[in-house]
Amino acid sequence: MAGQQAHDLNCLTIAELEKHAEVRMDKQTRDYYNEGADSGSTLLENSQAYGKYRIRPRVLRDISLIDTSCPLFGDRSPLPLGVAPTAMQCLAHPDGEVATARACKKTGVVMGLSSFATSTLEDVAAASGSNPRVLQLYLFEERGHSRKLIRRAKAAGYKAVFLTVDTPMLGRRNLEIRNQFKLPKPYKIANFAEDSTSVASKTVMDDSSSDTEETEQTKSESAAGYHDGEKRRPPTGPITFHSHAANPTLCWERDIDWLKKECAPEMQVWVKGVATAEDAILAVHHNVDGIVVSNHGGRQLNGALATLDALPEIVDAVQGKIPVHVDGGIRHGTDIFKALALGADFVWIGRPILWGLSYKGQEGVELCLRLLRDEFTLCMGLAGTVKIPDISKDYLVKIDKAGFFFRHEPFRPIR
C-alpha cells in the first residue's frame, strides 16, 4: 500500500463513508447491514468502547521510518488489519465480494469470505490471486455440506477456516423481521447453489420466489432443526441462513477435532466469536490455531461485552500461545492502535468495507483501507512508535465513569 494517492475530497473519514453508503443503499440493505440485535446496545458499545481510552504519546523519537507490517498465516501482512467476512455483498454493489477481493489484492490486505456470500469462493480466489484469504464457516449439523465447502476452500488456496462459534441460536434482529428481508433477484447464496433448487438457492431467510415459482418452491422448502423430545432433528431442505446457520449442537470436544482433521494440512482452524477467558483457555486446550474476539458485530447476544472490553482478559488467558485477533466497532486508525495496545495481534474490519463497496465498488473498498492505513500510520508516528511490537499498554490510559484517567499498570520509572 505504498505511495501517496490523491484524497477523495468528498470522503475523508469512515464516518463520511458511512453517510455516502446510507444514501446509496436501499432501506432493506441498509437495515440489514447496519442493525444490531434487539435494542442495538452492544452494537453501539463496540464503537464506544474505544472512546474509553486515551493515547499517551512519546516524543523525541526517530519515527522517520515506520513499519506497519505484522506476521499473518506464516507470512507478512502490510497492515495489522484484514477485511472481515460479511454476507451477501452484492447487496452493496453488483460486483460484491469479487470487487472486495480485487481491492484486497491491490492493497495486500487479507480478505475473509462469508459462507453466505453472493459470489463463489472460487470466483473470490480467482480475483484474489496470491493474496491471502480465509473462509468463515458455519459448521452445519449435516456435516456433508460443510465437508464439501472445506474441500473446495482447500483446493482454492484459502489459508484458514474461521469457525463462527457465537451462533448456536440466531440473535433477534427486529428490522430484519419487520422488513421481511429477502435476497433480491438475480442474486443467490452462491456457495450452496449446487445443494439447492434453482429457486431456493436464492433465499436467505425463507423464500424469495414469485407466485409463478410457488409450485417448485413448495416441493423443496427449508426447515430449521429442532428437538422432538427424544432426539435432535437436523435442518432439512435447501441451505438457507435461517434454517441452517445456527447449530445448537456444536461443542468443543467433538467438533473442533473433526474440523481440524478436515482442514489439515492446508488450512488453519480459528474460532471466531470467543468473548471470555474461559473459552480462550479451552481454545488453546483444543489446539486451535487462533482466536477472533467477536460478538458478531453486535448482532447476536445484546448486552454482551463490547469486544474491546472482552479483549484484555482473553489476551491474559492465552499468554501468547496462539494469536488473538479482534473485530467490532473499529472506525478509525487510532482504534486499531488501541486494540493492539491492549494485546490484539490483528484486527478485522466489517461494516466500513460494505460502506466503501456501496460508495464506489472496488475503488470504495480501496478508499476505506487507505483511510484506515493512513490514520493508523499517523497514529503510530505521533505516539512515538515505529513498529507493531512497540505498541503496548504503556501507551494507553483509561477513563473511568467519573472522568478520571488510570493506567492498566502502575508507572515504573526506568532506572
Disulfide bonds with the S-S distance in Angstrom:
none
